[in-house]
């Protein structure tokens, strides 16, 4: 997987972010998501690779483009797997909130878990807590372990949690343990990355979110030397059956970070709306400004790319 591909893939998330940012705050989630999908699909075919979407917008019958199993890229070059979310945080974008991004994780064949479209219990943190946390333990215990690793008090830690009714008891326990909480409405990929981002103010992620997003987050945290663990939480027997068909033989398995994303990985993301670690798209009379993150696990390189896009010279936009 040529390192130069990372720069090609960031152009893909830039285009998706710009397209969806046009619809920020307009209240139409479907339109914003479709704009991101269309733009990402168009740009992906310009990248010289032979890639398969392993985490996408859904099954072929449900998603006209960027469905699971779809072939993307020019068809020549490195054989890759891609986990993508053209607009992570569709509700955020539609309501003009914080932390919506366009994101992709790229790995060589066999390096990304083909996660079923179900829920996953997750825990994530930055490098200080790597190897210290255990998702099978209580949130209180994991907060204590992370505080010890960071040489601070539990009261100094901030946990990030999706604001959902299913997390009522989780939120109560975190508060009782003495930690602070950042409740978010959507976007737990951004939330997981924030735990390993200096100066984000976020130390640990708890809670249940989408399993596909868990794989994308794990790939990002591999590049950041962070920690991620997950356990599938199917909502019905149909989702259990689907997971079994996808090769997951133990529905209660604890997925470590290496089980979800391993080997030579690339991660790219572009901010749609401003968040913890990326600024959103800013439109100008001549074009727009974007802020992207590009990471490679092999080298540990982390690049922040701020770009000016002049629309009169980029007809694709």
N, C-alpha and C positions, 0 to 999 in steps of 0.2 A: 504494500500500500504506500505509494509514493507520497512523501510529505507535502508535495506541491498540491495534492488534491485538496488539502484543507482550505487553501485559498480559493479553489474552485467551488467548494461546497458553501463557503460563506457567502458567495454571490447568490446562491440559491435561497438562503434564509433572508438575505437582504431584500430580494425581490418579493418574497412572500410577506415580509414585514411591511414593506412599503404599500403593497396592495391592500392588506387588511387595515393598515393605519388610516387609509382614506375613509374607512367606515367607523372610526373610533367615535363612541358616544352617540351613534345613530340609532341604537336600540335594536339592531337587526343582527342577531348572533349568526344565523344561517348565512346571510350575505357576507359577513366578515370572514367566516370560515371558508366559504366557497371561493372568495377572492384570493385567500392565502393558498388554498389547494391548487387553483388554476395557475397561479403565478409560480408556485414551487414546481409543479409538474412541467411547465414549459421550460423552466431554467434547468431542471435536472437533466433533460435530454441533451443539453449542450456539454455536459461533463463527460470526459472520456473515461468511462468505466462500464463494467457489466454488473449491474447491481440488482438486488431483489429487495423489495420492501417486506420486512418481517414484522414490523409494527407500523400500522398506518391508520387510515380513516375507517377501516372496517373490512367486512368481507366484500368480495367482488360484486355480488348482487346488490349490496347496500351502498357501495361507493363507486361512482363512475370513474374516479381517478385516485391514485395513491392508495389502492386497496392492498390488503395483505396478499403477498404472492406476486404482485405486479413487478414486471421488469422495467427498470429505469436506467438512464444513462445512454451513452452512444451505442452500447452493445459490444464495444471493444475495450481492452485494457483490463485492469484488475477486477477480479470477481469479489464483490463486496455484498454485505448485508447492511440495510439501513433501517433504523428505527426513527420515525419522524412524527412530528406534530406541527403542521403548518401554522396553527394558531393555538398555542397552549394558553388557555385563559380566554375562551371566546366570550364568556359573559363579562369578564373584565374589560375587554376591548369594546364590546357593545355598549357598556355603561361608562366608558371613559375612566376606568379605575387604574390601579397600579399593578405592574408585574406581568403583563401579557407579553409573550415572546414567540418567535418562530424558531423551531429547534430541530436539530438532527443529530443522531449518534450513528457513527459509521464504524463497522468492524469487518475484519476478514471473515470468510465463510465459517460458520460454526461458533463465532465469538459472542453472539447476542442471543439471549434466551428468547424463544418464540412464545411470548407470554400470552395467555388467553385474555380475552376482553372481560375481565372480572375485577373484583376488588382485591386489594392487598393491604395487609397491616404492615406499616413501615416504621423504621427508625433510621435516622441518618445524623451524622455529625462530621466535623472536620478532622484534620489529621491528629489532633491531640487525643481524640477518643478512639482512634483506630485500634481494634483488638480489645477494647475495654468494655464495650456495650454488649448486651445480650437481650434480644427482643423477647425472649421467653421470661425475662424478669419483669418486675413491675416498673412503671414509669418512675416511681420514687427511687427505686434502687438504681436505675440507669442515670437519673439525675445526680445521685450521690457519686456514682462511678465517674461521671464526666467532670463533676466539680473537683474530685480528687486528681484527675488527670490534668486539669487546667490550673490546679493549685488555687482554687477560689472557693467561695461559698455557693451553695445551691441558690441562695438569694441573688447571686450575681448572674445567674444563667437566664437566658431567654429561650423559651421553647416556641416553636411555630406549629400551629395546628389549624387544619381546615375547620371553619365554623359550621359544624353540622350537628343535628340532633343526636346522631350516633356517638358523638364525642362528648356528651354531657358528663359522663362519669370520669372520662380521661381528663377533661378540663378541671373538674373538681379536685382530682387527685394531684395534678400539677400545682394547682393553687395551694392545696394543703401542704404540699412539700416545700413551698416557699419560693418557687421559681416564678419568674415573670412569663407572660404569654403574649404572643402576637397572633391574633386570630385573623385568618384570611378567608376570603370567600371562594377563591379558586386558585389554580396554578401551583400545585405542589412540586412540580419539577423545579421551578424557580426557588421555591422554599427550601428544597433539599440542597440546591447549589449554594444558597445563602449561608448554610451552616458551615461551609468550608471557605467562605469568602471573607477575607479580613475586613474589618470595619463595617460589616453588614449589621452587626448588632444581634445576630441570630446564632444560637449555639447548637440547637438540637431540634430535629423534627420528629413528631409523634403522630400516629393516627392512621386511618384507613383511607386510601385513595385508589386510583386506577392502577392495575398491575402493569399495563403497557408503559405508563408514565414512570413506573418504578424502574423499568429497564433503562429508560433514557436517563433518569437521574443517576442510576448506578454507573453508567458509562461516564457521565460528567464527573462523578466523585472519584472514579478510578484515575482520571486525569489530574485531580486535585489531591490525590493521596488521602481521600476521606473514607468514611465508613458508611455502609448501607446494608441493611438486612430486611427481609420481607417474608411474610407468610400469606399465601393465597387465602382469600375469604369469599368463596363463591356465594352468590345470593340465592341459588336454586339448584335443583338436581341437574338441570340442563347445562349449567355452567360447569358443574363438576364433570359431567360427561365430556364436554368439549375440552376441558383441560386434560383429561385422560387421553383423548384422541390426539392431542398435540404432544404427547410423550411425557407428561408429568404424572409419574406413577404413584406419588405420595402427596396427596392434597394438603397434608399438614406439614410438609417439609419446610424447614427454615432455609430460605435462600440467602446465602452469603453473597457479598458483592461479586466475588469471582464466579458464582453460579449464574449471575445475571448478565455480566459483561466482563469479558476477559481479553487478554492478548493485546494486540496492536489496535488501539481505538483512536478515533477522532471525534470531537464534539464541537459543534458550531451552533451559535444562537445569536439572533438579532433582536433587540428590543423593539416591541411594537408600541407599548406605553411604558413610561418610566417606572423602574422598580428598584429592588435592592442592589442589583449589580449591573444593570444596563439602563441606559437612557432610551427613551422612546424616539420614534421617528418625528422629526421636526421639518415641516414643509416650508419652503422658501419660494419666492417668485420664479426662481430659475430651476428649482428642483427640490432636494431635501437633504437632510443630514441623518445618518444612521450610526448606531453604536453596536458593535458585535463583539462576541467572545469566541475565540478559536483556541482549542486545546488539543494536545496530543499526549496520549499516555506513554508512548515509547520514550519521548524526550523530556516529558514534563513541562514542555513549553506552554505558556499561557500568553496569548496575545489579545489585547484590546484594540479593536480596529474602528476608528472613526472615519467615516467616509462622506464625501460630498458627491451627490448624484445630480448630474446636469441632464435634465430630461430631454433637451433638444439634441443631445448626442447619444441618447439611449432609447431608441424607439421601442424596445421591448417593454419599457415601463409605461 
